[in-house]
Amino acid sequence: MNSHHRWLLDQLPQWERDGLLTPEAVRTLRERHAVDDSQPGVAQIVMGALGALLIGTGLIAVIGFNWDDFSRPVRLLFAFLPLLVAQLFSFRTLQRGDASPAWVRETAALLQALTGGACIALVSQIYNLGGEWPDFLFWWMLLSLPLVWVLRSSSVAIFYLVCIAIWSVDRIERGAPWHGSPMIYPLLLLGLLPFWPGWPPKRKLSVSVRWAMTLSAIVGLCSAAIFASERGSNFFGYNEHSFFWLWTLTGAALALFPLNQAAIMEPTRRKPQVVLGCLWLLGYGIAMTFRDTTRYIMEGSSFAMHLPWCWGLLALLVVFAVVALIQKRWAVLAISSLALLPLAASPLVKAEGGYYNSTLSWFATLQLAGIGITLIVLEFAGKKGAPRLGAALLSGLLIARMADSHFSLLAKGIAFIAVGVAFLAFNILMSRLRRSKQLPAS
């Protein structure tokens, strides 16, 4: 976004000279579209990371060349000396404060994180301490977390997010204690809330950190759902079905995650939690329209209702939904309602003998159709909607229902062509309407 703002600011002097803008308008645009150079861009993160990685790798190679010939005290010196140099570099960077460029902060933080990990590994090797790599990763990422707070480093934040996601996946094992399982992932993620200390945050998170945080949260919370499902059962049955519904509740919570008004007005591409959460929910909703899958969905949701993790997700979802309702985020609320359909339909679809009928597929079809129409109507009603997503949802729904029907192949082919033509026509219509709104009235 800064690149667009810079381009606009570069054009303002010429536009003012040409008489296209008044000095007051130029001043207003400069204030409204000010460039924040304190946030590193992707290129700065990559440059800082590459520099720190090359320096760290070079130091390890130089030390390792004659490692076997060194005594234990000398080895300890080589283990701690690079860390000390990195700390002095970081201290000098902090002394300069805002005068330090963003890429210098990134280099200092990542270099210290790498030397810290190398120091832990070398000390463990020198004294033959043993241990497993997940334990090493866990303590390495915890020791690196303060660097994110102090140096405001996006690269170390991404490193931390990747580490806690990998660690949570590794800790999915039946019978593990809760304090050594993915159940503590929310606490680990809370360490970046975001980039402590200080609340509320004074700076926006970069898009790269947002995507890394969202993907890490998906992996970590889904790992916790699997662990909770397996821990809550004394037999191997329906676990896979239950954690699929827990994943759906997690997706709804991500989509409804509370945002301030400025974040709500941002483009959707800058809100990865909304994008990925809604995509999962819509995919899950389409799956519910197939009669063969409804039984597994109902069995999974019924089993999950006995898990404390499920009740925690439901409570969180209610709180987020209330906030979204106050903020009038109608489109996200409509899509997130799909997560609660198995729960709401449970009394109506349970047949005699404890089995489930296929009525859920019709409920899901009606709800998806209503959501698609809602996303379109909201846009035409002057509210924040998603007409193209609504049209795509209706198209996908029709295709899914035709695929699950007993019509002939010819009838299905004609229906697919008709849906495709209608979708393209709607897309052209929306493009023309958006273009007409941008043009000044004559």
N, C-alpha and C positions, 0 to 999 in steps of 0.2 A: 504493500500500500504506500510506503514511503516513496517509492520510485514514481508513482502517479502524482503524489504531492509535489515532489521536486520538479517534475515536468511542468506542472501548473504554475509553480512559483517562478520558474524560468521564463514563462510566457508573459507574466503579469507586466513587467516593465514595457515590453513592446506593445501590449494591448492598451496600456495607459497612454503611451505616446501616440498611438493611432486614434485615440479618442473613443475606443470601444468601452472602456471602463473609467469611472470617476476615481479620484484619489481615495474617497471614502470606501468605494467598493473594493479597491485593491487592498486597502488596509484590513477590511473585514475578511477578505479571502485569505490573506496572510495569517491572520489570527486563527481562522477556522481550520485551515489546512497546514498548520505548522508541522515541520518535519521533526520527529523525535530521533535524534542520532544516538541516544543512549541505548537503544535496543539494537543488538547486533543482527545483521542480516545473515542469510544462509551462507553467502560467500565468506563473510567474516568468521562465522563458526567453522566452516570447512578449513579456511586458511589457518586459523588458530589451532584447530585440532591436528591438522597435518604437521604443522611446525612442532607442536608438543610431542606428537607421536614419533616423528623422526629423531628428535633430540633424545627422547626416552629410549627408543630402540638403539640408537647409537651408543648411549651410555651403557646399556646392558651388554651390547656386543663387545665394547672395549673392556669392560670388567670381566666378562666371561671368557675372554681370550686366554688369560693366565689364571683362571679361578682356582685350579687344582694346586697351583704353586703357592697360594697365599695361606698364611696362618689364620686362625680363627679371629684374632683381634683385627687383622687387616680386612678380613671379609666383613666383619661388622662395620668397619669404617666405610667400606664401599657400599654397604647396605643403607647407612644413615646419611652419608655425605650428600648424595644427590637429593635426598629429601630436604636436607638443611638448605641446600642451594635454592631449591624450588620455593621453600618458605621465605627465604630472603628476597627472592624475586617477587613473590606475592606481597610481602610487607612493603616493598618499594612501590608496587603498583597501588596499594591502598593509601600510601602516603600522598601520592599524586592526586588521588580522588578522581573527580570528574575530568581532570586533565588527561587521564590515561585513556587511550582509544579503546573501543570495545574489543578489538581483536587482541589487544595486549592482556586485558582481563581474562579473555577466554584462554589464551595461551598459558597464563600463569596458573589459572585454576586447574586446567586439564593436566598440565605438567606436574603439579603437586599431587593430583589424584593418581597419576600413573606412577610417580616415584613412591607414593605411599603404598600402593599395591605391590610394587616391586620390593619394597622394604619388608613388608609382611611375609612375602614369599621367600625372600632370602634368609630372614631370621628363622623361619620354619625349617628351611633346608639345612641351615648351619647347625641347629640343635636337634634335627631329626624329630620334629614335633608331630609329624604325621597329620592326620585329619583328612576330610573330604573337601572336594572343591566347592560344593554349595556353602559350606561353613566359611571358607575363605571369601567367597563372593559376598556373603551376607555382611561380614565385618568390614570388608573393603568398601562396600557401598555406604554403610553407616558412617565410616570415617570420612568418606567423601562428601556426605551431605552438608556439613558446615561450610564447605567451600561454595556451595550454591547460595547460602545465606549471605556470606561475607562478600564474595566477589561477584554476585549476581550473574553467575555463569550459566548460559543456556546449554553449552556443550556438556558440562558436568551434570546438569539437570537431566538431559536426555540419557546420559550414561547411567545415572541413578534409576531412571524409569525403566530402562532396558534390563538392568540388573534385578530389580525387584520383580519384574515380570518373569524372567528366567527362573529366579529362585522359587517363585510361587508355583510354577509348573513342576519343578523338580520335587517339591514337597507334597505333591498329591500322592499319598500312600496311606493305605488303610491302617488304622491303629496309631498313627502319629499323634503326639500331644497337640492340643489346640495352639499352644504358644510357639510351636515350631512348625506350624502348618500355614497354608494360604489364608486361614481365617484372620491372621493379623495383617494381611495385605492393606486393608483400609487404613490402619495406623501408619504403615510405611508410606502410603501415598499422602497421608496427612502431613508428613514432614515437609512437603513442598507447597504448602497452603498459602498462596503460591509464593515461594521464595521468602520464607520467614527471614528475619523478624519484621514486625510491622504489619498492621492491619487497619483498614483495608489496603490492598496493594496500590501503590502509587503509579505503577506502570503496567501496561497491557502485556500479556504474554505473546511472544512471537508465534506465528502460525506453525512453525516447525515444532516448537515446544507443545503447542496445543494438540497437534496430531500425535506426537510421541506420548503425551499424557493420556490421551483418549485410548490409543492402542494398548498402552500398558495397563490402563484400568480395565479394559475389556478382558485381557489375558488374565490379570490377577483376580478379578471378581468372578470370572468364569471358572478359574481353578478352585476358588473358594466354594463355588456352588457344587462342583463335583465332589470335593472333599466332604462338604456338609451332607450331600446325598448318601455317600458311602458310609459316613460315620453314623447316620441316622437309621441304618438298616442292619439287621442281623442276618440278612440273606441277600443273595445276588438276584434281585428281581426288580424290574421297573426303574432302576437307578438312572439309566440313560434317559428315560422318558421324563423323570422328575427334574433332572438338571437342565434339560432343554427348556422347560417352563421357567426355571429359575433364571436361565439366561435371558428369557424374554422379559421377565420383571426387571432384570438388570438393564436391558436395552431401553425399557420405558423410563427407568430412573435417569439414565444418561440423557435421553432426549428431553426430559423435563427438568434437568438440572437448573437450578435458579440462576438467572442472569440479571444484571442491571439493565437499565433502559438503553444505555449506549450499546451494550453487547447485543441486545435484542435487535437493534436496528442495523447491525453489521450484516454483510452478505452471508449467505448460508455456508459458503465454502470456508469461511473463517470460524465455523462452529462444527468441528468434526464430530463432537459428541452427538449433536442433533442429526447429522448426516448418517453416521453409522448406526445410531440407535434406531432411527426411523426405517432404515433399510432392512435391519433385522426384523423389526416388527411387521413390516409389510410382507416380507418373505414368509414369516411365521403365519401371518394371516392368510396368505395364499395357500399355504400347506394345510390350514384348517378347513379349506373348502373341499378337500378331497376326502371322500367318505372312508377310504382305507386308513387314513391317518388319524381320524378323530378319536378312535378308541385309545390309541397310544397317548394322545395328548391328554385325554381325560384321566387316564390311569396315572400319567405322570404328575398332573396337577393335584390329583387326589392324594397321592403319596407325599408330594412336597408339602402339603398343608400340615403335616405332622412335624416339620422341621423348624426349629427356631430361626434358622437363617432365612427361611421363607417369610416368616412373620416380621422379621426385621426389614426385609425388602419391601413388604407390603406397607409397613408403617412409614418407611422413607418415601415410598411412592405417593402415599396420601398427602404427606407434608409438601412434597414437590408439586403435586397436582393442585393443591390449594394456592400455592404461590403463583403457579402458572395461570390459574383461574383469575386471581387478582390482577395479574399483568395482562390478561386477555390474550393469551397465546393459544388461540382457538385451534389452529392447524395442528400444533404439536399435541394438544390435548386430545384431539380427535384420533390421531394415529396411535397415541399411547393407550387409548381405551381398549385396543386389541388385546393387550396383555391380560386384562381382567375378564375377557369373554368366557374362557373355560370355567372360571370360578362362578360367574353369574349364571351360566347355562347349566351348571352341574345338576340342580334339582329337576331340570326339564328333560335331560337327555339320558338319565339313568333308567335302564329298563329293569325288568324283574330278574332276579338271580344275580344282581350285582354287575351285569354287563351294561355296556353303553351302546345306544343306537347312533345312527348317523345324522341326527337332527342338528348337531353342532355345525355340520358343513353348511346347512342352510342359514343358520344364524350368522356364521362367518361371512357367507356370501352377501347377505343383506347389510351387514355392518361395513364390509369393505366398499360396497356400492355407495352406502351413505357417506363414508369418509371421502371417497373420490369426488362425489358431488359437492361435499362441503368444501373441499380444497379449491374447487373451481368457483363456487358461489362466493366464498370469502373475498376473492380477488375482485369480482365484479361489484361486491358490496362496499368496496373501498377499504377493506381490512387486509391485513397481511396474510395472504393465502399462498397456494402453490398450484396454479392451474395446470401447468404441464405435468407435474407429478400426479395430480388428480386424474388427468386424462390418461397418463401412462398406467395408473392403477386400474382404472376402468377397463383399459385395453387388456392388461394382464389378467384381470379377473375373467373377462369374457373368453380369453384364450384358454385359461385353466378350466373353466366350466365346459367348454367345448371339448377339450381333450379328455375330460372325465365322463363325457356323455357317450351315448350309443349311436350317435348319428353316423352316417356313411362318411367315407373319406372325402368324397366330392363335396358334401355339405360342409364339412369342416374346412376344406380348402377355400370355398367361397366365403365362409364366415371370416376366416383369417384375412383374406384380401380386403373384405369390407371394413374390418377393424383397422387394418393398416392404412387404408385410404382416409378413413375418418380421423385417425390420429394425426396423419400428416396435414390434413386440412385444418384441424384445430391448431396445430403448431403454427401454420402460416397465419391463421387468424390472430393468434396471440402476438406474433411478431409485428403484424400491422397495427394492432391496437397499442402496443408499447411504443412503436415508432410515432404514432399519431399523438400520444401523450407528450413525447419529448419535443415535438415541433410546436413553435409558438402559434397561437391563434391568429388568423388573418383578420 
